[in-house]
């Protein structure tokens, strides 16, 4: 399973592609992006997940992305706990 990051305060009309480009512009290799969207309106309520290629990138990715500005929003980034850690 790929390591994941959780993003909050993402601009409401941000696309998966835009977020992926924003992440990769900071030197982080993202495998997949999943914007959380309202089923009726299709608008994101500012949450997203990103899967990374390698577990070793998690700490550096959080440091490189957390607190950075995307458009007029300050993005908050944290690591998604692995399912093994929950058990």
N, C-alpha and C positions, 0 to 999 in steps of 0.2 A: 504494500500500500504506500502511495506517495505521501510524503509529509505535506501538511496543509497549513495555510495561514487564514485567519479570519480578519476581515476588513470592516470597519464601521466608519460612518460619516463620508461615504463615497457619494459624489454628486448624483442627484436623483436620476438624471438622464444619461448617465455614463453607460457605455456599451462594454460588453465583454472584451472586445478588441481594444478599446481605448485603455481599459484597466491593464490588460496584458502588456500593451506597449509602454505604459507608464512604469510598470514593474520592471520590464526588461531594459528600459532606458537607464535603470539604476544598477544594472549588472546582475540581476537575478533571473535565472532561467525558470520560467513558468511553463508547466505542461498543460494545464487547463485552468480556466476561470469559470466560476459559476456565480452570476449575479442573482440575488434573491429578488424576485419580482412579485408584485401583487397580481393575482390571477385575473382580476377583472380589468384593472387599468393598464397592466403591463409595465408599470413604473416601479423602479427599485426603491425600497424604503431605506436605502443607504447601507445595505449589507452585501458582502460578497465573500467568496472563498477562492483561494488560489492553491492549486497543487503544484508542488515544486519537484524538480527532477531528483534532488538528492537531499537526504536527511542532514548532511553536514552544512547545508545552506540556511537552515532555519534561524539560528541565532544571528547570523550576519544579515539575513533578509529582514528580520524584525528591526534590527538596528538601522538598516539602510532605508526602510520604508516608514516606520512608525514616526508620527509627528510631522511628516512632510506634507507639503501643500499640493493638492490637485485642484486646479482651477481656484476657486475661493474657499475650498474646504481643507481643513487639517485632518488628514487620515490617521486613524488609529489602527494599528496592526498587532495581532497577537498570534501565538501558536495555538493550533487546535490540538488538544490532548489526544494522544493515540488511544484507540479502544482498549489496548492492553493495560494502559495506566488506570482506566476506569474500573476495571474488574477487581 
